[in-house]
Amino acid sequence: MNQDPNSQRPSHRPRSGRRPSRTARAALAAGAALALAGGLAACGGKSLEEKGGAASGGGKGDIVIGSAGFTESKVLAEIYSKIISDAGYRTTVKTLANRELYEPALEKGQIDVVPEYASTLAEFLNAKKNGPNPKPVASSDIGKTVTALKALAEPRGLKVLPAGEATDQNAFAVTKEFAARHHLKTLSDLGRSKEKIKLAAGEECETRPFCKPGLEKVYGIAVTGIDPKGVGTPQAKQAVKDGTDQMVLTTTTDATLDNFGLVLLKDDKKLQNADNVLPVVNAGSAGDKEIEAALGKLTDKLTTADLIELNRKVDAERQKPEDVARAYLESKGLAKK
């Protein structure tokens, strides 16, 4: 499925110039969701209705929180849903496989809020605007990165909320046995080894600059193919453990690497930028101060250690993301009981 990066966003304003009511926008969103569902079906994916969760909350309006298909994003989406619901909105969580699907849906108002990562989204929008190999705008400086992100997001009708301390980065892991056999501690070591690598990752890894292209260009790693099992999923890590694949794309907050006998290789040339977690909303449908304030309280308290523990509870203890989200918010004094 090809997304046209130059396509215009549908307007959420009627011809009179007045902003439609939440009820009207909810109807628009429902129609848009049907359109997106058809597009997803054409790509072989499930519809929004098949992927969505139950709605909950109050009467200020309907808010759809988007999630990518990996654990951390799912838990953060459930946390967002609960905290926005407690602020008086009716919320639903919809899971889309990756940013290539949920970001256009966010622009169109088919979803209203997503948990995001500053550097990764900045470079995604940079490539969407300027082509596949633009001059990088993200860096290890979170302030400059967010400024660049806002400049790219705002013309698309997206509002970038403040970033917090919690950070996650993409990372690559191999089995401990593979690392020991080839004397690997860093990604540079892997490049020098000349070992051919089949990489378990999301299918978007084929074109993302931090993934296959970056591994090849920055480290000289011979990536022979992508096994599209997702980012850090149990299936992806199992494939590496079994030897079907040699390396897996995961994150620095992955809490189950030991369970699969895996170890991270150090990103010694800093292919990855620091990715601080921050909410991004559709400015027209979810730009309200109440939503920003509710999410801001969470952002102020969320830490990197929290992310690791949240992932561990889902991936290692097999708890449901919604239960983990509720318990976390209650432990931080951020949820109504």
C-alpha positions in Angstrom: 0.0 0.0 0.0 1.5 3.3 -1.1 0.9 6.5 0.9 1.2 9.7 -1.1 3.3 12.0 1.0 2.1 15.0 -1.0 -1.6 14.4 -0.7 -3.5 17.1 1.1 -5.3 16.6 4.3 -9.1 16.7 4.2 -10.4 19.9 5.8 -12.3 19.5 9.1 -14.0 22.9 8.7 -17.3 23.4 6.8 -17.5 26.0 4.0 -18.9 28.6 6.4 -15.6 28.6 8.2 -17.1 27.5 11.5 -15.5 24.5 13.3 -17.9 21.6 13.4 -19.2 20.2 16.7 -17.7 17.2 18.3 -20.8 15.2 17.3 -20.3 16.2 13.7 -16.6 15.5 13.8 -17.4 12.1 15.3 -19.6 11.4 12.3 -16.8 12.5 10.0 -14.3 10.4 11.8 -16.6 7.4 11.6 -16.9 7.9 7.8 -13.1 8.4 7.6 -12.5 5.2 9.6 -14.6 3.3 7.1 -12.4 4.7 4.3 -9.3 3.8 6.1 -10.6 0.3 6.8 -11.1 -0.2 3.1 -7.5 1.0 2.5 -6.2 -1.3 5.1 -8.1 -4.2 3.6 -6.5 -3.5 0.3 -3.1 -3.8 2.0 -4.0 -7.0 3.6 -4.6 -5.5 7.1 -7.5 -5.7 9.4 -10.1 -3.0 9.6 -10.2 -0.4 12.4 -13.2 -2.1 13.9 -11.4 -5.4 14.0 -8.4 -3.9 15.7 -10.1 -1.4 18.1 -10.9 -1.8 21.7 -13.9 -1.0 23.7 -14.9 2.7 24.3 -15.0 4.2 27.7 -15.3 7.6 29.3 -17.4 10.7 29.6 -19.4 13.2 27.6 -16.9 15.9 26.3 -16.5 14.1 23.0 -15.0 11.1 21.3 -11.2 10.7 21.1 -9.5 7.8 19.3 -6.0 7.0 20.5 -3.8 5.3 18.0 -1.2 2.7 18.7 1.6 1.0 16.8 1.8 -2.8 16.9 4.5 -3.2 19.6 4.1 -3.6 23.3 5.3 -0.2 24.5 3.1 1.7 22.1 0.1 -0.4 23.1 0.7 0.2 26.8 1.2 4.0 26.3 -2.0 4.2 24.2 -3.9 2.5 27.0 -2.4 4.9 29.5 -3.4 7.8 27.2 -6.9 6.4 26.9 -7.4 6.1 30.6 -6.1 9.5 31.5 -8.1 11.2 28.7 -11.2 9.3 29.7 -10.8 10.5 33.3 -10.7 14.0 31.9 -14.2 13.5 30.6 -13.9 12.2 27.1 -15.1 9.0 25.5 -12.0 7.1 24.4 -11.2 4.2 22.1 -7.8 2.6 21.3 -7.1 1.6 17.7 -4.0 -0.4 16.8 -2.4 0.1 13.4 0.7 -1.8 12.4 3.2 1.0 12.0 3.8 4.7 11.5 3.2 4.4 7.8 -0.4 3.7 8.6 -1.2 5.6 11.7 0.4 8.9 10.9 -1.7 9.6 7.8 -4.8 8.5 9.8 -3.7 11.1 12.5 -3.5 13.8 9.9 -6.9 13.0 8.6 -8.5 12.9 12.0 -9.4 9.2 11.8 -7.4 8.9 15.0 -6.8 11.8 17.3 -3.9 11.1 19.6 -0.8 8.9 19.4 2.2 8.3 21.8 5.3 9.2 19.7 9.1 9.4 19.7 10.5 12.8 18.9 13.5 11.9 16.7 11.9 9.1 14.8 8.7 11.1 14.0 10.8 14.1 13.0 12.8 12.1 10.5 9.6 10.3 9.2 8.0 13.7 8.5 11.2 15.1 7.1 11.4 12.3 4.6 7.7 12.7 3.8 8.2 16.3 3.0 11.7 16.3 1.4 12.1 12.9 -0.1 13.9 9.6 1.0 17.3 11.1 1.8 16.8 14.5 3.3 19.3 16.4 5.5 18.6 15.1 9.1 16.7 17.3 11.4 16.8 15.1 14.6 19.8 15.0 16.9 20.6 14.1 20.5 19.5 17.7 21.5 15.8 17.1 22.4 15.0 20.9 22.3 16.3 21.3 18.8 14.7 18.1 17.7 11.2 19.0 19.0 11.5 22.5 17.4 12.2 20.8 14.0 9.4 18.3 14.6 6.9 21.1 15.3 7.9 22.9 12.1 7.2 19.7 10.1 4.1 18.7 12.0 2.1 21.9 12.3 1.5 22.4 8.5 0.0 18.9 8.5 -2.5 19.8 11.2 -0.6 18.1 14.0 0.1 19.5 17.4 3.3 18.3 19.2 2.9 18.3 23.0 5.9 18.7 25.3 8.4 15.8 25.6 9.3 14.3 29.0 12.3 12.5 30.4 11.2 9.0 29.3 13.4 7.9 26.3 13.4 4.9 24.1 15.7 4.1 21.2 15.7 1.5 18.5 18.3 -1.2 19.2 19.6 -4.4 17.6 20.1 -7.7 19.4 21.8 -11.1 18.6 22.0 -14.3 20.6 24.7 -14.4 23.3 26.2 -17.4 21.5 26.4 -15.6 18.2 28.0 -12.6 19.9 30.6 -14.7 21.6 31.4 -16.8 18.5 32.0 -13.7 16.4 33.5 -11.5 19.2 30.7 -8.9 18.9 30.0 -6.1 21.4 29.1 -3.3 19.0 27.4 -2.9 15.6 30.8 -1.9 14.2 32.1 -5.3 15.3 29.3 -6.9 13.3 30.1 -4.9 10.2 33.8 -5.9 10.4 32.8 -9.6 10.9 31.3 -9.7 7.3 28.6 -12.0 8.6 25.5 -12.0 6.5 22.5 -11.0 8.6 18.8 -11.7 8.1 17.0 -9.2 10.3 13.7 -9.8 12.1 11.9 -6.4 12.1 8.9 -4.5 10.8 8.6 -4.5 7.0 9.2 -0.7 7.1 12.8 -1.4 8.1 13.6 -1.9 4.4 13.4 1.9 3.9 13.8 3.5 7.4 17.2 5.3 7.6 17.8 4.0 11.2 17.2 0.4 10.1 18.5 -1.5 7.0 19.8 1.5 5.1 21.6 2.8 8.1 23.1 -0.5 9.1 24.5 -0.9 5.6 25.7 2.7 5.2 27.0 3.5 8.7 28.2 0.1 9.8 28.8 -1.9 6.6 26.5 -4.7 7.8 25.5 -7.2 5.1 21.7 -7.3 5.6 20.4 -10.0 3.2 16.7 -9.6 4.0 14.0 -8.5 6.4 11.9 -11.1 8.1 8.7 -9.0 8.8 7.9 -10.2 12.3 7.6 -6.8 13.9 9.7 -4.7 16.2 10.8 -6.7 19.3 7.8 -9.0 19.1 8.1 -12.5 20.8 8.0 -14.0 17.3 10.8 -11.9 16.1 13.0 -12.7 19.1 12.2 -16.4 18.9 13.3 -16.4 15.2 16.7 -15.1 16.3 16.9 -17.6 19.2 16.1 -20.4 16.8 18.6 -19.3 14.2 16.0 -18.5 11.5 17.2 -14.9 11.7 20.5 -13.6 13.0 19.4 -10.2 14.5 16.3 -8.5 15.7 15.2 -4.9 15.7 14.0 -4.1 19.2 14.3 -1.2 21.7 16.5 -0.2 24.5 13.5 -0.7 26.9 13.0 -4.3 25.9 12.6 -6.2 29.2 12.7 -9.8 27.9 16.0 -10.1 26.0 17.4 -12.5 28.6 14.4 -14.8 28.2 15.4 -15.4 24.6 19.2 -15.5 25.3 19.7 -12.2 23.4 22.1 -9.3 24.0 22.1 -5.8 22.5 24.9 -4.7 20.3 26.1 -1.2 21.2 25.2 1.6 18.7 28.8 2.9 18.9 28.5 5.3 15.9 25.2 6.7 17.1 22.9 5.7 14.2 20.0 6.2 16.6 19.0 9.5 18.0 17.6 9.8 21.6 13.8 9.4 21.2 12.0 11.1 24.0 8.3 10.1 24.4 5.8 12.8 23.7 2.1 12.9 22.7 1.1 14.1 19.2 -2.5 15.1 18.5 -4.6 16.2 15.6 -4.9 19.9 16.3 -8.5 20.1 15.0 -10.0 17.2 16.8 -7.9 16.9 20.0 -6.1 20.2 20.4 -8.1 21.0 23.5 -6.3 22.4 26.6 -8.0 19.7 28.8 -6.4 17.0 26.8 -3.0 18.7 26.7 -3.1 19.2 30.5 -4.1 15.6 31.2 -1.3 14.2 29.1 1.1 16.8 30.5 0.7 15.4 34.0 1.6 12.0 32.7 4.6 13.2 30.7 6.0 14.9 33.8 6.1 11.6 35.7 6.9 9.0 33.0 10.5 7.8 33.2 12.6 5.4 31.1 12.7 3.0 34.0 8.9 3.1 33.9 8.9 2.1 30.3 11.1 -0.9 31.0 8.8 -2.1 33.8 5.6 -1.6 31.8 7.1 -3.6 29.0 8.2 -6.3 31.4 4.7 -6.7 32.9 3.2 -7.3 29.5 6.0 -9.3 27.8 7.3 -11.3 30.7 4.3 -11.5 33.1 1.8 -11.7 30.2 -0.5 -9.0 31.8 -2.9 -7.2 29.6 -1.8 -3.7 28.4 -5.0 -2.1 29.7 -4.5 -3.6 33.2 -0.9 -2.5 33.3 -1.9 1.0 32.2 -4.6 1.3 34.9 -2.3 0.0 37.7 0.5 2.4 36.6 -1.7 5.4 36.6 -3.1 4.5 40.0 0.4 4.0 41.4 1.3 7.5 40.2 -1.9 9.1 41.5 -3.0 10.0 38.0 -6.1 7.8 37.7 -9.6 7.9 39.1 -10.3 4.7 41.0 
